[in-house]
Amino acid sequence: MKAQVFRGVDRLSYEELPVPAIEADEVLVQVRVVGLCQSDIKKIRYPLYEPPRIFGHETAGVVAAIGKQVSDWQVGQRVVVMHHIPCMRCRYCLNDNFSMCDIYKNISTTAGFVPSGGGFAEYVKIPGHIVRNGGLIPIPDRVSFEQASFVEPTNCCLKAVKKAQIAPGQTVLVTGAGPIGLMFVMLVKYFGARAIATDLLPSRLEKALQLGADAAFDARDRDLSTKIQALTNGLGVDTTLLAVPSEKAFAQALDCTRKGGKILFFAEFPDEVEISLNPNIIYRREIDLIGSYSSSYRLQSLAVDLVFNRCIDVDALISDRYPLQQLSAAVEQAVNPTPDTYKILIYPQ
């Protein structure tokens, strides 16, 4: 099979590798489409992991082979692949901190080498733990592979929305109107709240308005806080979702979030970044600082429902499609987006 192998920082190698051999409790999936995620880009462009590895985790495809002990799946079934599944027994899982679970972190789907997602290949192997515990989701005939590939990123965004306790009647500031920010806009609207988006690109602000944002502002606007105060009867937003790793965006969040509100960190900042913060701002204004990383097993069914029943328009997020052979070009476009770059999908076949 063909695969894109990470051979070092900013070094992807399009190689021919053996199709992964499966054990008795495992499943082999032929990848039809895989989304390019910001976390994939970070792993490719920074010295975070030892090569060689095969990344890619927003995967949809067809069951190509099943192990002798597998009875719930058949060759030819269309499936979404969840690349991590928690153990449901450890202290983290019992407190719904599923993404902190060691099993969740260390057992993953693989196309070879150290298991690292494996979606950037023609075939990916699904470990028995993931097969047995809900890591394969059947795709209905009415749902395309492209749409199905959004289940995992939808879950991640949905987890953040739930952690922030976004509710009808609230107003939410979404910093950044890329594919994740736009997903947040749609989810905020789905749960009955108002969304205000910010970005640097006019085209993305327009896109946010098209997908339901009540207002959209240039992130460089010096009057941003004043404009948001005007939209919220002088209070400020109930919650800010940081969808970009920007110190300036965090400073704006402090200015724009009401007393007693919440600021949620969704985008991962570079490790060397340190933000200076007067703790009395948090104390006196009773602002909650929250982090949300990865997906939640508890929300998997809801994420599937939202995507499969078209409660959110994931098709509107797709801007570009690349063959697997051109993954490096796709990464370059994601890092240096055009005004119309949103979600990029990769096709092994």
C-alpha positions in Angstrom: 0.0 0.0 0.0 1.0 3.7 -0.3 1.4 5.8 2.8 2.8 9.2 3.9 5.5 8.5 6.4 6.7 11.2 8.8 10.5 11.0 8.6 11.3 14.1 10.6 10.3 17.7 11.0 8.6 18.9 7.8 9.7 15.7 6.1 6.9 13.5 4.6 7.9 10.6 2.5 5.3 8.9 0.1 6.3 5.3 0.4 5.1 1.8 -0.4 4.7 -0.3 2.8 3.2 -3.7 3.7 -0.6 -3.6 4.4 -0.9 -4.0 8.2 -1.4 -7.6 9.3 -4.3 -8.0 11.7 -4.7 -10.1 14.8 -7.8 -12.2 15.6 -9.6 -9.4 17.4 -8.6 -6.6 14.9 -10.1 -5.0 11.8 -8.5 -3.6 8.7 -10.1 -0.6 7.1 -9.5 0.7 3.6 -9.2 4.5 4.0 -11.5 6.5 1.6 -11.0 9.9 3.1 -9.2 11.5 6.0 -9.4 15.1 7.3 -6.3 17.2 7.7 -6.3 18.4 11.3 -4.3 21.2 13.0 -2.9 18.6 15.4 -1.6 16.6 12.4 0.1 19.7 11.1 1.6 20.5 14.5 3.1 16.9 14.7 4.5 17.2 11.1 6.1 20.7 11.5 7.5 20.5 15.1 9.8 18.1 16.9 7.2 16.5 19.1 7.4 12.9 18.0 10.2 10.6 17.0 10.0 9.3 13.4 9.0 7.2 11.6 5.2 7.5 12.1 2.0 7.7 10.0 -0.4 10.4 11.2 -4.0 11.1 10.3 -7.0 10.3 12.4 -10.2 11.9 11.0 -10.8 8.7 9.0 -13.7 7.2 7.1 -13.5 4.1 5.0 -14.6 0.5 4.3 -13.9 -2.7 6.3 -11.4 -4.6 4.2 -10.7 -7.6 6.5 -11.7 -8.9 9.9 -10.0 -11.1 12.4 -11.3 -14.6 13.3 -12.7 -13.4 16.6 -14.6 -10.4 15.2 -18.3 -11.0 14.7 -19.9 -7.6 14.8 -18.4 -6.3 11.5 -18.4 -7.5 7.9 -16.1 -6.9 5.0 -17.6 -4.1 2.9 -19.2 -2.1 5.7 -18.7 1.7 5.5 -17.3 3.0 8.8 -16.0 6.0 10.7 -12.8 5.2 12.7 -12.3 6.7 16.2 -8.6 6.4 16.8 -8.8 6.6 20.7 -11.1 4.8 23.1 -10.7 5.1 26.9 -10.6 2.2 29.3 -13.7 3.3 31.3 -12.2 2.0 34.5 -9.4 4.3 35.6 -9.7 7.3 37.9 -9.7 9.6 34.9 -12.5 7.8 33.1 -14.6 7.5 36.3 -14.5 11.3 36.4 -15.3 11.7 32.7 -11.7 12.9 32.0 -11.5 10.3 29.1 -8.7 12.1 27.2 -6.4 11.8 30.2 -6.7 8.0 30.3 -3.5 6.1 29.7 -5.3 3.6 27.5 -6.9 6.4 25.5 -3.5 8.0 24.9 -1.4 4.9 24.2 -3.6 2.6 22.1 -4.3 4.0 18.7 -5.1 2.9 15.1 -2.0 2.4 12.9 -0.8 1.9 9.4 2.7 0.9 10.6 5.5 2.0 12.9 4.5 3.5 16.3 0.6 3.7 16.4 -0.2 7.3 15.6 -3.6 7.4 13.9 -2.5 5.9 10.5 -5.1 7.7 8.4 -2.5 9.0 5.9 -2.3 5.6 4.3 -4.4 3.3 2.0 -5.2 0.9 4.9 -5.3 1.3 8.7 -5.4 -1.3 11.4 -8.0 -1.0 14.2 -6.8 -2.6 17.5 -9.1 -5.0 19.3 -9.7 -2.7 22.2 -11.0 0.0 19.8 -13.0 -2.6 17.8 -14.7 -4.0 21.0 -15.5 -0.7 22.6 -17.3 1.5 20.0 -14.4 2.8 18.0 -16.0 1.8 14.7 -19.2 3.5 13.7 -21.3 2.3 10.8 -22.0 5.0 8.1 -25.6 5.1 6.8 -26.1 5.0 3.0 -27.4 8.6 3.1 -24.1 9.9 4.6 -21.0 10.4 2.4 -17.5 9.4 3.5 -16.6 13.1 3.5 -19.4 13.9 5.9 -18.6 11.0 8.1 -15.0 12.1 8.5 -16.3 15.0 10.5 -17.5 12.9 13.4 -14.2 13.0 15.4 -13.6 16.8 15.0 -17.3 17.4 15.8 -16.9 15.4 19.0 -13.9 17.5 20.0 -15.8 20.8 19.5 -18.9 19.4 21.1 -16.9 18.5 24.2 -15.7 22.1 24.5 -19.2 23.5 24.1 -20.5 21.1 26.8 -17.6 21.9 29.2 -18.4 25.6 28.8 -22.1 24.9 29.6 -23.3 26.9 26.6 -27.0 27.3 26.9 -30.0 29.0 25.1 -30.0 32.7 25.3 -26.3 33.1 26.0 -23.8 35.0 23.8 -20.5 33.3 22.8 -17.4 34.9 21.3 -15.5 32.6 19.0 -12.0 33.7 18.2 -10.9 32.5 14.8 -13.2 31.5 12.0 -11.2 28.7 10.4 -12.8 25.2 10.2 -12.8 24.8 14.0 -14.1 28.3 14.7 -16.9 27.8 12.1 -17.8 24.4 13.6 -18.1 26.3 17.0 -20.4 28.9 15.4 -22.7 26.1 14.1 -22.7 24.3 17.4 -23.3 27.4 19.4 -26.3 28.2 17.2 -27.6 24.6 17.5 -27.7 24.9 21.3 -29.7 28.1 21.1 -27.0 30.7 21.9 -25.8 33.7 19.9 -22.3 33.5 18.2 -19.9 36.4 17.6 -16.9 35.5 15.5 -13.5 37.2 15.0 -10.9 36.6 12.4 -8.2 38.4 10.3 -9.7 37.5 6.9 -12.8 39.2 5.6 -13.8 36.1 3.7 -13.9 34.0 6.9 -15.9 36.7 8.7 -18.4 36.5 5.8 -18.4 32.7 6.0 -19.1 32.9 9.8 -22.2 35.1 9.1 -23.4 32.6 6.4 -23.2 29.7 8.9 -25.2 31.5 11.6 -23.0 34.0 13.4 -25.0 37.0 14.7 -21.9 39.3 14.2 -18.4 39.0 12.9 -15.5 41.4 13.5 -12.0 41.9 12.4 -9.8 40.6 15.3 -7.6 43.8 14.9 -10.5 46.1 15.5 -9.5 48.4 18.4 -13.2 48.9 19.2 -13.9 45.2 19.5 -14.7 45.3 23.2 -17.0 48.4 22.7 -18.9 46.7 19.9 -19.4 43.5 21.9 -20.6 45.5 24.9 -23.1 47.2 22.6 -24.4 43.7 21.5 -24.7 42.4 25.0 -26.4 45.3 26.9 -23.0 46.4 28.4 -22.3 43.0 30.0 -19.9 41.2 27.7 -20.2 37.7 26.3 -21.0 34.8 28.6 -18.3 32.6 27.1 -15.3 33.0 24.9 -14.0 30.0 22.9 -10.4 30.4 21.9 -10.1 28.6 18.6 -6.7 30.2 17.8 -3.5 30.1 19.8 -3.1 33.8 20.1 -2.0 35.8 23.2 -3.9 38.8 21.8 -7.0 36.7 21.4 -6.8 35.8 25.1 -6.4 39.5 26.1 -9.5 40.3 24.0 -11.3 37.5 25.8 -10.6 39.0 29.1 -11.9 42.4 27.8 -15.0 40.9 26.2 -16.1 38.3 28.7 -18.6 39.3 31.3 -18.2 39.0 35.1 -18.9 35.5 36.1 -18.2 34.3 32.5 -16.0 31.6 31.0 -12.9 31.5 28.8 -12.2 28.1 27.2 -8.8 27.3 25.7 -9.4 25.0 22.7 -6.4 25.8 20.4 -3.0 24.5 21.7 -0.4 27.2 22.2 3.3 26.7 21.5 5.1 25.3 24.6 7.3 28.4 24.9 4.4 30.8 25.2 3.7 32.2 28.7 0.8 34.6 29.3 1.2 37.2 31.9 -2.0 37.4 34.0 -3.0 39.4 37.0 -4.8 36.8 39.1 -7.0 39.5 40.6 -8.8 39.8 37.3 -9.9 36.2 37.6 -10.6 36.6 41.3 -12.6 39.8 41.3 -14.5 39.2 38.1 -15.0 35.4 38.9 -14.0 34.3 35.4 -13.6 30.6 34.9 -10.6 29.5 32.8 -11.2 26.1 31.2 -9.2 23.8 28.9 -10.7 21.3 26.5 -8.5 18.7 24.7 -9.6 16.0 22.3 -12.9 14.2 22.2 -15.3 12.7 24.8 -16.5 9.1 24.7 -19.6 10.3 26.5 -20.5 12.5 23.5 -19.8 10.1 20.7 -23.4 9.3 20.0 -24.4 12.9 20.0 -21.6 13.8 17.6 -22.7 11.1 15.2 -26.3 12.3 15.4 -25.3 15.9 14.6 -23.3 14.9 11.6 -25.4 12.0 10.2 -28.7 13.9 10.6 -27.2 17.1 9.1 -27.9 19.2 12.3 -24.8 21.1 11.3 -23.6 21.7 7.7 -20.2 20.0 7.6 -20.2 20.2 3.8 -20.0 23.9 4.0 -16.6 23.6 5.8 -14.9 21.7 3.0 -12.7 23.9 0.8 -10.0 21.7 -0.7 -9.4 18.1 -1.7 -5.9 16.5 -2.2 -4.7 13.0 -3.2 -2.6 11.4 -0.5 0.5 11.8 -2.7 0.2 15.6 -2.3 -0.1 15.7 1.5 2.9 18.0 1.8 1.1 20.6 -0.5 -2.1 20.3 1.6 -0.1 21.0 4.8 1.5 24.0 3.1 -1.9 25.4 2.1 -3.2 24.9 5.6 -0.3 26.7 7.1 -0.5 29.5 4.6 -4.2 29.6 3.8 -5.8 31.5 1.0 -8.9 33.6 1.8 -11.1 30.6 0.9 -9.2 27.8 2.7 -11.2 26.0 5.3 -11.2 22.2 5.8 -8.8 20.2 3.7 -9.6 16.5 3.0 -7.1 13.8 1.9 -7.9 10.9 -0.4 -5.6 7.8 -0.5 -7.4 6.2 -3.5 
